[in-house]
């Protein structure tokens, strides 16, 4: 029995039945007017991304390879959705490689009828990417959740937390997406990624079609099934998922919710504790926050992560500086600049050139 079923027993059977009835009714109505699907992608679960450099803009050569594989995976999913009856496909970047010039996918190569989703202001990919006009969601290139030491680059939302649990159940990003979309009764119907994520999806979202396109060889390495086979599996899963939309389910995991995050060290946990309502757990590196609403709890968890990240990045910068042969000079320079800013001695910043274009946000940045 699923861990989620065990922890939400009172409403699981009822809400599952209601969800199936709603999904069936929505499917019939949607197929009469055409099907609109959200395609959200990540990069750690991309078929040929077999080391971390393939997913990061910091490493140009490896990232270029990862982008090509990502684009192939996404296009395979688009082909499957189109074959399954999709008439509108909206693509959202769920990765955030560090590329600030555009999405990680090669947008100009996307197959019709898919189009990237853009906004003028930042938005949360898991809670804000969709509205009632969508009939279904698929997630491509996803990865196992924090705490799964066997999953390739396994994490949940960030590398700062080593465990991310909701009511004691380990949560991955696919589950967060499913729970968020569940508020609007939109089902997550298909996911692709490695074999470790497949186990998590089968356990917690058993109705979701899954395309396993690589095997994790631990946190740092994976082996792909190959380009052609990966595309075949993704296309097939996407097509079948949409054709069987009437059988899709919408999770309705009832509150109250307890979001518990274990961080890499106590310093990060102490910073996360600055969020009102956060509670330190018995493990001094773990912090929890309670909420009656899933969305509220999730957004508070991301705020805790942001606070913890400040510590992690500061520690990384200090470690890099301390490793340099001129470390003492660098530390003095940092101190000098800190005082210069405090005393108002820094030169005024150069005026920014007027921009004729509005900022665009395509998901994770």
N, C-alpha and C positions, 0 to 999 in steps of 0.2 A: 504493500500500500504506500502511496506517495507520502513523503514527509509533510507536504502541505495539507493533504487530506486529513492526516492524523492531528494536525494542529488547528484546523478549522472544521471540525466534524459537524457542528450544529447546522451549518448552512450549506455545506458543500453539495449534498445531493439535490437539495431544492434549487440552489442557484445554478447548478450544472444543467438541470432539466429546463429551467427557465431560459438559460443562455442558449441551449440548443434550439428551443422553440423560436426565440428571437432571431437567431442566426438563420434558421430555415425561412422564416418570413421575410427577413431582410434580403436573403439570397434570391428568392422568387421575384421580389420587387426590383432588385438591382439588375437582374438579368433582363427584365423587361425594358429598362431604360439604359442599359450599358453598365459596365463595371469599372469602378474607379479604385485603383490600388496604390497604396504607398509602398515604395521600395526604399528601405533604409539600409545603408551599407556601413560596415566597419572594415578594417584591414587585417587585423590579426588572424582572422579566419579565412582570408583569401587563399585560393587553392595553391598557388605557387609561392606564397610568402612563407619561407621556411626558416628565416632568421629575422631578428628584430629590425635590422637595417632596411629590410624590404618595406617596412611600414612607417619610416620616419623621413621627413623632408631634410633632416640634417645630413643624410648620406645620399647625395644626388644620384650616383650610379645605381645603387641598390634600390632606391626609392622609385626611379624610373621603371625598373623591372616590376616592382610591386604595383605601380599604377597600371601597367599594361595588363597584368594578371587580374587586377581588380576590375578593369574595364571589361575584360573577357567574361568574368564571372557575372557582372551586372547585366551584360548583354544577353548572356545565356538565360538569366532569370526573366529578362524582358521578353525574349522569344517564347519562353514557356507561358508567361502570363498572357501574351497576345494569343497564343494557341488555345489558351483556356477561356478566352472570351473577353479579356480586358480591353476596354476602349480608351482608358485614360490611365497613365502611369506617372506618378510623381516621385522623383528621386530626391532623397535627402542624404547629405553627407553626415554620417554618424561617427567619423573617426577623429579628425583633427590632427593631422600629421605634423603640423607646424607650417604648412603651406598657406600663406596669407594672400596669395595671388589668385587662387581659385580652388574649386573642389578637387579632391584627390582623384576622382574618376576623370577620364578624358571626355569632357562633356560633348565635344564636337563629334565624338564617335558613337554616342548613344543611339541605339536603334529607335525608330519611331514605334509607338507614339510617346515614348518616354521623354520627360522634360525635367530639368533640375528645378528645385523649389528655392526661390529667393525671397528674402524679406529685407526691409530697411533697418530693422532692429534685431538684436540677438534674440534667440529663442532656444528653449530646452528641447533637444531632439526627442526625448522620450515622452514628454508631456504636451508639447506644443506643435508637433509636426503635422497634425491631422485635425479634422473636424468631422461633423456629421455627414459630410458629403462622401466620405470614404466607405467602401464596402469591405475592405480587407487590407491587411498589412503583411508584407514579407520582409525578412531580414537576411541580408547576404554578407558573408565574410565575418561572422560573429565568432566569439571565443568563449571558453569556459570561464566560470566565475572565480572570484577571489577565494583562496583556500584550497583550490584544486591544484596541487603541486605537480600533477601529471599533465595538465593542459598547457598547450603552447601559448606563452605570454598571457596566461590566465590572470584575470583581474576583474574588478567590477568598478567601472567609472574612472578609476585612477590607479596608479601604481602605489599610492601612499597607504592604502588599506590592504592588509593581508587576509582579512576576512570581512565579509559583508553579509549580515544575516537579518532576516525579517521574521520576527516571532520564532527565532531559533533555527530557521531554515536558511541555508546558504542560497543567496540570490545572485544570478548572473544578469547581464544587461538585457538578454532576450526576455527574461521573466519580468524585469522592470518595464520593458516596452509593452508586454502583454497586459500587465496590470494597469498601466497608464491608459492604454487604448480601451481596456475593459470598462472604464468609466463611461465611454461613449458607445459601448456595446459593439465595438469594432474588433473582430477576431484577428489574432496573429495566426497565420495559416501555414507559413513555411519558413524554415531557417536553414542556412548552410554554414559549415564550419568543420572543425576537426572531430575526431572520434570521442574525445573527452566531453566536449560540449554535447554531443549526441546523447551520451548517457544522462546528462543533466536534463536535457529536453524531454527524453523519454520518461524520466522519473516525474517531472513536474508539469509538463505540458504535453501529455501523451497523444493528443489529437493533432499536433503540429506535424506536417510533412517535413522530413529532414533529408538534406543532401550532405553526406559525409564525403568531403573532397580531399582530406589529408589525415594522416595519423600523427599525433603528437608524440615526440620522442623525449618528453620532458618539457620544462618551461622554456628552454632556449632553442629547441630545434624541432622540425617537423619534416615529414616526407609526403610529398604530393602524390595523388593517384595519377597525375599526368593531365596535360591541358585538355585533350579531347574528351577523356573520360569525365573530368570535372565538369566541363560544359554540359555533357550529356546528362549527368546526374542532376545538376542544378536546373536545367531546362525541364526535365521530366518531373522533378518535385514541384516546381512552380506551376506547371500545367495541371498536374493532378490535384494540387491543393486548391486551385481556383475552380476546377471542374467539380470538386467535392465541397464547395463552399457551404452547402446546406448542412453538412455534417460538422462544420467547425464549431468550436465552443469558445465562450468568453469567460475567462476566470473572474470570479467575484470573491476574492479572498477578504472575508469580513474582518473589520477591526474589533477592538483597538489594536494598533500596531506598535511593535517595539523594534526600532532599527538599531542594531548593534554593530559597530565597526571596530575592528581591531587594527591598530596602526603599526607601523614598523618599529616605533619606539615610544617611550613615555613622553618625550618632548612634544611629539606630534599630538599625542592624546591630551596633554595639558592645554595645548593651544585650541584643540577642538572643544575643550570644556568651556571656552569663552562664550560659546553660543548659549543663550538663555534656554534653560530646560534640559541641557545636556547633563548626563550623570556618568561619573566614573564607575567602572565595574571592578570586580575583584581583581581581574588582570589589569595592572596599572597602565597597560597600553591600549585598553579597550574602553570605548565610550558608547553610551546608548542614549536614544531620545525617543520619547513616546508620542503617539498621535492617534486620534480617532479616525484619521483620514489618510489613505495611502499617499496621495499626492503631497499633502503637507509633510508627512514623514519623509518622503523621498527628497523633497526640496530642502528640508532641514539637514538631511544626511549629506547633500552636496555642499551645504554651507560649512558643515564640520570638516569635510574634505578640503575645502578651500583654506580653512584656517590651518589645518595640518600641513598642507602643501607649502605654506610659507616657511615652516620649520625645515621641511625636507630640502627645499631649494637653497635656503640659507646654509644648511649644513654642507650641501654639495659644493656651493661656491667657496666656502671656507676650506674644505678639503682640497679643492683644486688649487687655491692660492697657496696653501701650506706646502703643497708638493712642488712648487716652483723654486728654482735656485735663488730667485730674488724675492722670496716670500716676505721677508721683513720690509723691504721697500714697498711692496704692494700693500701690505697692511697699513703702513704709514700713509700711503697715498689715499687709501680708503678713509682713514681717520681725518686726514686733512680736508678731504672733500665734505665729510660729514659736518665738520666745524664751519667750513666756508658756507655751506648751505644754511646752517643755523644762524650765522652772523650776517647773512645777506650779502656775501662777497662773491657769489657766483655771477658770471655775466648773464645778462638777460638772454633767454632763448631766442634763436632766430625766428622771425615771423614765418608762420607756415604759409606756403603758397596757396592761394585760393583754389578750391577744388570745384570743378563744374559737374562732378558726378557724385551721387549719393552713395554712401557705403552700402555694400551688399553682404548679406549673411546667408549662407547656404547650409547651415547646420553647425557642427562642431568646428571651432576655430582654434 
